[in-house]
Amino acid sequence: MRKLIYYVGASLDGFIAGPEGEIDFLPVSEEFLGWIGDRYPETLPTHVRRAIGIDDRPNAAFDTVVMGRATFEPALTIPTTRPYGHLREYVVSTTITVDDPEVEVVRDDPTALIRSLKAEPSDSHIWLAGGGRLAASLLPEIDALVIKSYPVIAGGGTPMFAGGFDPTAFTVTDREHFENGTTVSWFDRR
């Protein structure tokens, strides 16, 4: 069965973006960018894949991305409505309108969407790309986490999970370290 995997980068204190949505404080080294391109190429935006010469690389883990409005909106400044044109794209928002038939805006509770996507026959998984409120609302549906932990303290911003108190146990299944201090950890729901 397909899994919903929250693949996300965060500061040491658990923030995925700054107070204004900024992510440039998360230090991505050339080594780490190469690793992402090899291991999870589909998680790089289409324009980045093209710029680094991997736009023809096949998707490795995911065929679908689900994201909140704040995760999607920066793409509009590129400008594009398809930041991940190599994936099926869903944007969960009650306020945004996207004039693109290839991008589905989900205005209702996204749990039904996730359950429907999980039931599809596929060898690929569903990438939950953010943000924090969406991740918190979908916590009961998250099967696994891939956390890219960057060696920086943010002090504030968008937390990985922006919701109520809801302790949920996960088990570490693997961990990888990089020269710049970044760590990637894989977790499965207990």
C-alpha positions in Angstrom: 0.0 0.0 0.0 1.2 3.5 -0.8 2.5 5.6 2.1 2.1 9.2 3.0 5.7 10.4 3.8 6.5 13.7 5.2 9.8 14.6 3.6 10.9 17.9 4.9 13.9 20.0 5.9 14.1 21.7 9.3 16.3 23.6 11.6 17.6 22.0 14.7 14.8 23.6 16.6 12.2 22.2 14.3 11.3 25.1 11.9 10.7 24.4 8.2 10.6 28.1 7.2 11.2 31.5 8.8 8.5 33.9 9.9 8.0 35.3 6.4 8.3 31.8 4.7 12.0 32.1 4.0 14.0 28.9 3.6 17.4 30.3 2.5 18.7 30.1 6.1 18.8 26.2 5.7 22.4 25.5 4.5 22.3 23.2 1.5 25.8 22.2 0.4 26.8 21.0 -3.1 27.3 17.5 -1.6 23.9 17.5 -0.1 22.2 18.8 -3.2 23.9 16.0 -5.2 22.5 13.5 -2.7 19.0 14.8 -3.0 19.4 14.7 -6.8 20.4 11.0 -6.6 18.1 9.8 -3.8 15.0 12.0 -4.1 15.3 13.8 -7.5 11.5 14.4 -7.7 11.6 16.6 -4.5 13.6 19.2 -6.4 11.4 21.8 -8.2 11.2 21.4 -11.9 13.2 24.6 -12.6 16.0 23.4 -10.2 16.1 20.0 -11.8 16.5 21.7 -15.2 19.2 24.1 -13.9 21.4 21.3 -12.4 20.9 19.0 -15.4 18.7 16.2 -13.9 15.3 17.1 -15.4 15.3 13.7 -17.2 16.0 11.7 -14.0 13.1 9.4 -13.1 11.2 9.8 -9.9 12.7 7.6 -7.2 10.1 7.4 -4.4 7.1 9.7 -5.1 4.6 10.2 -7.9 2.3 12.6 -6.1 2.9 15.7 -4.0 0.5 17.3 -1.5 1.3 20.8 -0.1 -0.3 23.7 1.7 -0.8 27.1 0.3 2.3 28.6 1.8 4.5 25.9 0.3 2.9 26.4 -3.1 2.7 30.2 -3.4 6.5 30.8 -3.9 6.2 29.0 -7.2 3.9 31.7 -8.5 6.9 34.2 -8.3 9.0 32.0 -10.7 6.3 32.2 -12.3 4.8 28.7 -12.6 1.7 26.9 -11.3 3.5 23.6 -11.6 6.5 23.7 -9.2 6.7 19.9 -9.4 5.6 19.4 -13.0 7.0 15.9 -12.9 4.5 14.8 -10.1 0.8 15.0 -9.6 0.2 18.1 -7.6 -2.4 18.8 -4.9 -2.6 22.1 -3.0 -4.6 22.1 0.2 -6.1 25.6 0.7 -9.4 27.3 1.3 -8.2 30.6 -0.1 -6.1 30.1 -3.2 -7.2 29.7 -6.8 -5.0 28.0 -9.3 -5.8 28.4 -13.0 -4.2 25.1 -14.1 -6.1 21.9 -14.8 -2.9 19.9 -13.8 -3.0 21.3 -10.2 -5.9 20.3 -8.0 -6.9 22.6 -5.2 -8.3 20.7 -2.2 -10.7 23.0 -0.2 -12.1 20.3 2.2 -10.5 18.2 4.9 -7.5 16.6 3.1 -7.8 13.3 5.0 -10.3 11.9 2.4 -7.8 12.8 -0.4 -4.9 11.1 1.3 -7.0 8.0 2.0 -8.0 7.9 -1.7 -4.4 8.4 -2.9 -3.2 5.6 -0.6 -5.7 3.2 -2.0 -4.4 3.7 -5.6 -2.4 0.9 -7.1 1.2 2.2 -7.3 4.7 1.4 -6.3 5.4 5.0 -5.6 4.5 7.0 -2.4 2.8 10.3 -1.7 5.1 13.2 -0.6 3.7 15.5 2.0 5.8 18.6 1.2 4.4 21.0 3.9 3.5 23.1 5.6 3.3 22.8 9.4 -0.5 23.2 9.8 -1.2 20.7 7.0 1.3 18.2 8.5 -0.4 18.5 11.9 -3.9 18.0 10.4 -2.6 14.9 8.5 -0.6 13.4 11.4 -2.9 10.4 11.8 -2.3 9.6 8.1 1.5 10.0 8.0 3.2 6.6 7.7 6.8 7.7 7.6 9.0 10.8 8.0 12.2 11.7 6.2 13.6 14.7 8.1 16.6 16.7 6.7 18.0 18.3 9.9 20.1 21.3 9.1 22.8 22.5 11.6 21.2 25.9 12.3 18.8 27.3 14.9 16.0 29.4 13.5 14.4 30.7 16.7 11.0 31.1 15.1 8.9 30.6 12.0 6.8 27.7 10.7 7.2 24.6 12.8 7.3 21.1 11.3 3.9 20.4 13.0 1.7 23.4 13.8 -1.1 21.9 15.7 -2.3 20.8 19.1 -0.6 18.5 21.5 -0.7 15.0 19.9 2.2 12.7 20.9 2.7 10.2 18.1 5.5 7.7 18.2 7.9 7.0 15.4 10.9 4.7 15.2 14.2 5.7 13.6 15.0 3.3 10.8 18.1 4.9 9.3 20.3 8.0 9.6 22.8 9.5 7.3 25.3 12.4 8.0 26.9 14.9 5.7 30.1 17.0 5.8 28.3 20.3 6.5 26.5 18.9 9.5 23.2 18.1 7.9 21.6 14.8 9.0 18.9 12.9 7.3 16.8 10.6 9.5 14.1 8.1 8.4 11.3 7.2 10.7 8.4 4.8 10.5 5.2 5.1 12.5 5.1 2.7 15.4 
